[in-house]
C-alpha cells in the first residue's frame, strides 16, 4: 500500500494549519456579517428598506462569492492553494475597508460584491488543504473546527459591532486623516478590515501540502486524471447524482434558514423584544461564540459515534438528524415569550451550527483530489448563493410586501423555517443509502 502523504506532517503542525485557517475564516465572517448590526444607521443614512438591506447582506455578497468560486477552485485544484488564499485575504480586506468609503446604496452594494470575490478564494482551497493534512477518519473533526470560524467570526462581529453601535449613538460622524468626515457606521468597516493583515502574515507560515487521493479515488476512472476539465467534473457529478442532489438540496434548504437567522436575529430582538440593538448584539454574539462554536464540534463527535456503531453514512446521517432537531426549535423560537427568547436562541444557535462542518466533509470524502475544490465551488454556487440570497431577502420581503410591517419579522422567520427545514431533512434522508454504499465500497478497496 502507498505511503500516506499525511505522514509527512506532524499532528501538531497539522492542527496549527487548522488554527491559521480558522482565524482566516473568523476574520472573513467578521467582515461578512458586521452589516447585520448596522441595519438601522445604514437604513437611516442611505434611506433604504429592509429588502434592500437583505440584498446587501445576502445577494450582493453571494453573487460573485458563488460564481467566481468555480474558476478560483479550478486554480486551487492545480495551483498553490496557500497563495490563492493569501490573495483572497488581501482582496476582501481592501474591499471591506472600501465599504467604509461608500456614500450611496449602490456604492456599498458594489463594495459588498468585492468582499464576496475575495472570500470566494478561501473555503474551497482550505477544505482541499485540510483533506491533504488529515486522514479520512479524522477529517470531519478538522473541518468542523475550521467551521467554528463561521460562528466565532459572527459572534466577534456582534460583540465588536455592539461596542461601535453604542459609540454611534453618541457620535454620528468622525473625522479621519486623509479620508475626511465619515459616518460612525462607516468607521466600523475600516476597523474590521485591519485583522486581515495578521491573517496574511500567518498564511505565509503555512506549507502547501502534498496532494493525496481521497477515499473514493481508488479504482476510479477519475483518479488517473491529474487535471480535471469542466466536462469531467460534470461527469463526476452525474455519476454520483443521488448523493449530490441529496447533499446540495438538503444543505441548501438548511443554509437558507441559517442565513436568515444570522442576519436578522439582532433586529428580531430589537423589534419583537425591545432590546437596544447594542444589547441584542452582545447577547447574540455571546451565543454565537459559545453555542455556535460548540455545534460543529458536537456534529463531528456525533459523526464519530455513528461511525463506531457501524454507520458508513455517518456524516450524512448526523446532518439529517441535525436537520430534524432544527425543525421544532427554529419554528418555535420567534414565537416564544420574552422570558424564554434568549434560552431558545441558545438552543437554536447550537442546532443550526451542528451540521456546519459536515457539509464540506461529505464533499471532500466523495470527490477525487483533483476536483475537490471545484466540487465544493459548485455547491457554493448552488447552495451558498441560494442560502445567502433567499435567506435574508425572504424574511425581509415577507415583512415588507406580505405583512407590510417590520414588526412581523417573528412570523416571517417562522414561515421560512417551517417550510424549508422539513424539505431539507427529506433531501438528506434520500441520500443516506447511496452515500453509505459508496463509503463502504471505497473503504473496502483501501484495505485490499
C-alpha positions, -999 to +999 in steps of 0.1 A: +000+000+000+013+035-008+026+057+020+000+081+033+012+117+025-001+129+058+028+110+074+050+139+063+032+163+087+032+161+125-002+163+142+009+195+160+017+212+127-015+199+110-036+214+138-016+246+135-027+248+099-063+243+111-058+272+136-045+296+109-073+287+085-098+290+114-085+325+121-088+334+084-124+321+083-132+340+115-119+373+101-137+366+068-170+361+086-165+393+107-161+412+075-191+394+060-216+397+089-208+430+106-235+446+084-263+429+104-256+451+134-256+483+113-290+479+098-306+510+114-278+536+109-274+524+073-311+525+066-313+559+081-284+574+063-290+558+029-328+559+031-333+522+022-357+494+031-355+460+048-355+443+014-325+464+002-307+456+034-314+419+028-299+422-007-268+439+007-264+413+034-270+383+011-272+387-027-245+414-031-220+393-012-230+360-025-234+366-063-196+366-071-187+347-040-205+318-055-200+324-092-163+331-090-158+302-067-157+278-096-128+293-116-109+300-084-115+264-073-101+252-107-069+271-098-069+256-063-071+221-078-040+226-098-021+255-082-006+266-049-036+268-026-019+288+001-011+316-023-047+317-036-060+321+000-035+349+007-046+368-024-082+364-013-075+377+022-058+408+008-087+415-016-116+410+009-098+432+035-093+460+010-129+458-001-142+457+034-124+490+041-138+504+009-173+497+022-165+525+047-160+549+019-194+543+004-217+573+001-247+557-017-265+524-016-251+512-050-215+521-039-220+500-008-236+472-029-206+471-052-181+470-024-200+441-008-197+423-041-159+429-039-158+413-004-175+382-018-150+380-046-121+379-021-138+355+002-145+331-027-108+322-026-109+308+010-131+278+017-127+256-014-089+259-011-090+255+027-111+223+026-088+208+000-057+217+021-072+201+052-081+169+033-044+166+025-033+172+061-057+147+077-066+111+071-103+105+062-114+093+096-101+125+112-112+149+085-147+156+099-132+168+132-106+191+114-131+206+091-156+211+119-130+230+139-124+252+108-162+256+105-162+271+140-148+302+124-182+310+108-199+313+142-168+326+160-165+353+134-202+362+135-200+362+174-170+385+174-186+407+148-217+411+171-196+418+201-173+443+184-202+458+165-222+463+196-194+485+210-194+505+178-232+508+178-230+522+213-204+547+201-226+556+171-255+565+194-232+592+209-212+604+179-228+605+145-197+613+124-159+610+128-131+630+110-102+607+098-069+618+084-068+616+045-104+602+044-122+632+059-156+630+077-173+596+077-203+584+095-196+562+125-211+531+108-186+536+080-157+537+106-168+501+116-158+488+082-123+503+085-118+487+119-129+452+109-107+452+079-075+455+099-072+419+112-067+408+076-030+420+080-024+394+107-040+366+087-017+374+057+013+372+080+003+338+094-006+324+060+030+329+050+039+302+076+015+276+061+032+250+039+014+238+007+007+201+015+014+171-008-018+162-026-032+127-019-060+105-030-095+108-014-113+077-002-132+075-034-102+079-058-093+042-055-102+022-087-119+053-100-119+064-136-113+099-123-083+090-103-059+088-133-066+124-143-041+149-129-062+178-141-100+177-144-118+195-172-152+210-167-167+181-186-150+156-163-163+174-132-198+174-147-194+137-155-184+130-119-214+149-105-237+129-128-222+096-118-229+104-082-261+123-087-281+107-059-255+118-034-250+152-050-288+160-052-293+149-016-264+170-004-270+201-024-308+201-019-306+194+018-278+218+028-293+245+005-326+244+024-308+244+058-285+272+046-314+295+037-327+292+073-293+296+089-286+327+068-319+342+076-314+339+113-278+351+113-287+383+095-320+391+113-316+380+149-303+413+162-332+431+146-356+404+158-345+411+193-349+448+189-382+448+171-400+419+188-385+421+223-374+458+226-338+452+232-314+480+224-295+470+193-262+471+212-276+448+238-290+425+211-256+423+195-239+414+228-265+387+236-263+371+201-226+375+199-221+356+232-245+329+220-226+325+187-192+323+204-204+296+228-232+276+215-224+284+178-188+272+180-198+242+201-222+230+174-198+220+147-175+202+171-205+183+185-215+174+150-181+159+144-182+140+177-216+126+169-204+116+134-176+096+150-201+079+174-223+069+145-192+055+126-181+035+156-216+020+156-211+008+120-229+035+101-210+040+068-232+070+061-222+087+094-216+122+081-248+125+062-268+107+089-256+131+115-266+160+093-300+145+088-305+141+125-294+177+130-320+189+104-347+170+123-337+188+155-338+222+138-374+219+127-392+225+161-366+248+175-363+271+146-401+272+140-409+280+177-381+303+187-395+335+171-429+329+188-418+324+225-423+348+253-397+374+262-385+355+292-376+324+271-363+340+240-326+340+250-327+304+261-344+293+229-319+313+208-291+295+226-306+261+217-313+273+182-278+286+176-264+252+187-287+231+164-282+254+134-244+252+137-244+214+144-240+202+107-218+231+096-186+210+094-204+180+078-214+199+046-179+202+032-166+170+048-190+149+027-178+165-005-141+161+004-147+124+011-167+119-021-147+139-046-113+129-061-084+151-050-080+170-083-116+182-083-123+186-046-122+224-047-142+225-079-170+202-065-171+224-034-173+255-055-202+240-075-220+235-042-212+271-032-227+283-065-259+265-059-263+261-022-245+291-008-258+316-034-294+303-027-288+304+011-274+339+012-298+353-014-331+337-004-325+336+034-321+373+043-343+385+014-372+361+021-377+373+056-374+410+045-398+406+016-424+388+037-423+417+062-422+444+036-447+431+010-469+404+026-474+417+061-463+453+054-450+456+089-413+454+101-426+440+134-438+409+115-402+396+115-413+370+140-439+353+118-416+357+087-388+338+104-413+311+115-427+307+080-392+304+064-382+278+089-414+257+089-414+255+051-377+248+043-363+227+071-386+197+066-377+198+028-340+199+037-343+169+060-361+149+033-333+156+008-306+145+033-326+113+042-328+104+005-291+103+001-282+081+031-281+047+014-262+059-017-236+078+004-232+049+028-228+024+000-200+045-016-181+050+016-184+012+024-171+002-010-142+026-011-131+017+024-132-020+013-110-011-017-085+008+005-080-023+027-071-046-003 
